[in-house]
Amino acid sequence: MTSNMGTTDKIIRLVVVAIIAVLYFAGQITGTAAIILGIIALAFLVTSLIGWCPTYALFSISTRKKEKTVP
């Protein structure tokens, strides 16, 4: 399981998690929408912390910068 998420991708996901959390605790999202967005927020949080997204792996996508090799 190699990292396939770049720093910008991780930051964007964490911002989305924060926005969902604020909306939930402010009472702006409730019911089914809160459950669905909560699951999405949890998935974004976990993938951001481990740096690996299974959906990216499934489609061979990587937002991580290529490492420079020294000749």
C-alpha positions as CSV (number, residue, x, y, z in Angstrom):
1,M,0.0,0.0,0.0
2,T,2.0,2.9,-1.3
3,S,0.9,6.5,-0.8
4,N,-1.2,7.8,-3.7
5,M,-2.3,11.2,-2.3
6,G,-0.5,14.5,-2.5
7,T,-0.3,17.1,0.2
8,T,-2.9,19.4,-1.6
9,D,-5.3,16.5,-1.9
10,K,-5.0,15.7,1.8
11,I,-5.5,19.4,2.8
12,I,-8.6,19.7,0.6
13,R,-10.1,16.6,2.1
14,L,-9.4,17.8,5.7
15,V,-11.1,21.1,4.9
16,V,-14.2,19.3,3.6
17,V,-14.2,17.2,6.8
18,A,-14.0,20.4,8.9
19,I,-16.9,22.1,6.9
20,I,-19.1,19.0,7.3
21,A,-18.4,18.9,11.0
22,V,-19.2,22.6,11.5
23,L,-22.4,22.2,9.5
24,Y,-23.4,19.2,11.6
25,F,-22.7,20.8,14.9
26,A,-24.4,24.0,13.9
27,G,-27.6,22.0,13.1
28,Q,-27.5,22.8,9.4
29,I,-27.5,19.2,8.3
30,T,-29.6,16.5,10.0
31,G,-31.2,13.1,9.3
32,T,-30.1,11.1,6.3
33,A,-28.0,13.9,4.9
34,A,-26.0,14.0,8.2
35,I,-25.4,10.3,8.1
36,I,-24.3,10.2,4.5
37,L,-22.1,13.3,4.9
38,G,-20.7,11.9,8.2
39,I,-19.7,8.7,6.4
40,I,-18.0,10.7,3.6
41,A,-16.2,12.9,6.2
42,L,-15.0,9.8,8.0
43,A,-13.7,8.3,4.8
44,F,-12.0,11.6,3.9
45,L,-10.4,11.8,7.3
46,V,-9.0,8.3,7.3
47,T,-7.7,8.5,3.7
48,S,-6.1,11.9,4.5
49,L,-4.3,10.5,7.6
50,I,-3.0,7.4,5.9
51,G,-2.3,9.0,2.6
52,W,-3.9,6.3,0.5
53,C,-7.2,6.3,-1.3
54,P,-8.7,2.9,-2.4
55,T,-10.6,4.6,-5.2
56,Y,-7.5,6.2,-6.6
57,A,-5.8,2.7,-6.4
58,L,-8.7,1.1,-8.3
59,F,-8.3,3.6,-11.2
60,S,-4.5,3.9,-11.0
61,I,-4.7,7.6,-10.0
62,S,-2.1,9.4,-8.0
63,T,-2.0,13.0,-6.9
64,R,1.4,12.5,-5.2
65,K,4.3,14.3,-6.8
66,K,6.8,12.2,-8.5
67,E,10.1,11.9,-6.6
68,K,13.1,13.3,-8.4
69,T,15.8,10.8,-9.0
70,V,19.5,11.8,-8.7
71,P,21.6,10.7,-11.7
